[in-house]
Amino acid sequence: MKQHTIGFIGAGNMAGAILNGALQSGIFKGEQICIFDVLEEKCRPFAQKGVVVCGSSIELIKKCDMVVLAVKPQIYPGVLEEIKETVTNQHVLISIAAGISTGYIQSAIGFECKVVRVMPNTPLLLGCGATALSKCACVTDSEFQIVSRLFSACGIVEILPESQMNAIIAVHGSSPAYVYRLAKAVIDGAVQQGIDSQVAAKLFIQTIKGSAMMLEQSGQTPDELIQMVASPGGTTLAALREMDETGFDESIQKAMEACTKRAEELGK
């Protein structure tokens, strides 16, 4: 089996999480990994782990056959312009940016290069990520399997057609912020009723953990789990009715639609 090398253009938190997962799982060894960032100091912690630090993105492309483009969507045009003369049909470009399509990357590079489109989320930083993957037809099954293993080392992976990659961002890519927003609202509401914020945070965080386990392990639907909590005429039902009146579900769904729309704008 071919021994692959992988490079990271961008040394931010997400690149670091993926890189650490690669090392800890043994998918890649330090000498098989390269990293480059315009801020050289961001690469120093990785050098201490045996990772090769490159002086430019072009040097990295020449050393690696798999390359994670770990920069923000707004930075993509400049990065793709810089590397386009160096990328060959032997390279696999791995995009983790919201809204950046395979077609956009191939157009910028100038030919139908191999692209795997990836949408991870920030819990990947703790090894509890959720990642959606799609690939273009020219990526081989063995190459795609390596990319899938790379992200499986940091959480769970689901494979989707690229046509769904913008919409899926609202499901797991941006949704941690929905959970944090809910946590903030509950804690703020507790404080308004005289409860200490740290006590409220501790109780609600554990509630989120337990509720997630119930969703995962009980075998019951969200509606069935809601019914378990909402006794007739009880406190939970009063809260749920208020949510219905203020349009809680509709607000979330509109937020998801806005998320998808923005992803589509970023890819233009």
N, C-alpha and C positions, 0 to 999 in steps of 0.2 A: 504494500500500500504506500502511496506517495506520502512523504513527510511534508506537511504544509508549514508555512510560516505566516504569522499574522501581525499586522501593524495597526496602530491606532493614531489617526490624525486628530489631535485634540486630547488633552490630558485632564479633562474635568472629572467631576464625581462619577458620572455614568461610565465613562471609559475606565476609570479606576475600578469600579465594581465589576465590570465585565472581565477586565484583565485579572483581577484577583480570583474571580471564579474560574478562569482558565488555568491559573497556576494551582489553585487548591484542588481542583478536580483532576489535574494531571493531563488535561487535553493538550495543553501546550507547556513546554518548559521555558524557563526564562530566556534562554538563548534563541528560542524560536519566536520571540515576541519583540517587536520594535514599537517605539512610541516617539511622536513628535508633537511639539506645541510651540507656538510663536513665543510663549513665555517659558523660557528654558527652565526656570526654577521649578515649574510645575512638574517637570519630568524627573527631578532628582530623587524623590522618594521611590520611584519605580526602578531607577538604576540600582538602588540598594537591594532590590529583589532579584537582580540579575537580568533585568530587561535591558535591551539595547536601545539607547537614546540616539535618535537620528538628528542631523543638523538641518534637515529640510524635508518637506513632504515628498519631493522627488527622490531623495535618497531612500526614504522609507518605501516608496513604491518599487524601487529597484531591488530591495532586499526581501520584500514580502509578496506572496501570491494572494493572500486574503487581506483586505484592508477595511477596517471599520472607520467610517466617516463620522467621528464623534464631535461634530461641531454644530452650532445652532443653524437653523434653516437659512437665516439671513447671510451666513458666511459661506454657504455652499457655492454660489457662483464663482467667488474668488478661488476657492480650493479646487473646484473642478477645472477652471481655466488653467490653473497652475500645473495640474497633474495630467491633463488630457493627452499630451504628447508622449507620456511615459507609460500610460496604461495600455496593456495588450489584451488579447483575447484569452490569455492565461490567468488574468487577474479576476478575483471575485470582489466586487465592491459591496460593502455591507452598510446600508444607510439606516441610521437610527433617528432621523429627524422627522418630525411631524409634517405631513403634507407633501414631502418630496417624493415624487413618483419615479418609477423605473424609467419611464419615457423621458422625463426631465433630465435625469442623469445621463442616459444614453445620448440624448441630443447634445448635451454640453460636452461630453467626451468625444463625440463625433462618429461613433459606430455603435452597433448593438453589443455593448460589453455586458459581462455577467454582473447582474445586480441581485442582491437579496435585500428586500425591504423589511425592516424590523421596527416594531413599535413596542418598546419596553415601558415599564413604569418605575417610579422612584423607589418603591419597596425592594427593588432589585439591589439597592445599596445594602440591604440587610440579608440578602440571600432569599428573600420572600417575594420575588418579582413575579409579574404576569406579563408574558411577551407574546405578541402576535407576529407571525412570519409569513412572507410570501416571496416567491422567486420568479424570475423570468425563465423562459423555456431553455435558454442556453446554459443555465447553471445545472451541472450534473447532480444526480441523486447523491453521490458520495460527498460532493462539496456541500450540498444543502444539509446533509446529515451532520457534518462537522459544525456548521453554523447552529443547527438546532441543539446539538450537544453543548455548545458554548453557552447558550442562553438557558438551557435546562439546568446548568450548574448553578444558576442564580434564582431558580424558581420554576414555574410551570410555563409550558410553551403550547400554543395552539397555532395550527397552520390554516391560513385563509387565502382565498383568491385576492389579488391586488385590488379588485373592484370594491372590496369591503374595508380596505386598510385605512381610509380616511374616517369612515363611520365608526370603526372599532376603537378609535382614540377616545371617544366619549365614554366607552364602556369601561376601559381599564387604564388608559394612558392619562387622562385628565381626572378621572373619578377619585383618585386619592384626595384631591382638593375638595371634592364634594363631602367626603367623610370628615375631613378636617374642619370644613365649614359647619357641618352638623355638630361636631364636637364643640366648636367655639360657641355656637348658639345655645347648646344645652348648658355648658358651663356658665356662660353669661346669664342665662335664665336662672340657674341655681343661685348665683350671687345676688340677683335681684330679689330672691326669696330668702336671703339671709344665710345661705350655706357657704362655707369656706370653699374657695375656688380649687384648692389642692385636693380637698376631700371629693368634691364633685368630679374633678378630672380623673382621679384614681378609680372611682366607681364606674364612670362612664367608659373609660378606656378598657376596663375589664369586661364591661358589658358588650363593647364592640367585638372584643376577642371571642367571647362566648357566643355571641350571636352569629359570628362568622362560622364558628365550629358547628352550630346548629344547622346553618344553611348547607354546610359541606357534608355533614355526617348523619343528619337525622333522616334523610330521604324524603323529607316533606317539602312542599312548595312554599314560596314566601307567603302566599295567602293562608295556607294551613298553619304556618308558624305564627302569623299575626293573630289568627283565631285562638291559638293557645294562650296568648297573652291578654286578649281583649274579652274579658268576661262581660256578659250582658249587664248594662246599667252601671258598669264600673269606671274606674279612673282612666284606663287606657282607651276605652271607647270614646270618652269625652275628649281626649287628646286627638284621637284619629278624626273625629267629626270636625274639630277645629281645623285640622290639616286639610280636610276635604273642602271646607268653606273658603280657605285661603289659597286653594289651588296648588297644594304641595306637589302632587304628581305631575301636573301640567308644567309647573316651574322647572322641575328636573328635566322633563322631556324637551322643553324649549331650550334649556341650557345645552343639552346634548346636540340638538339641531344646530345651535350657534357654534358649538365646538367643531362639528363636521364642516360647516360652512367656512370657518376660518382655516381649517386644514386644506380645503380645496383652494382657498385664496393663496395660501403659502406656496402651493405647488405650481402657481402660474408664473 
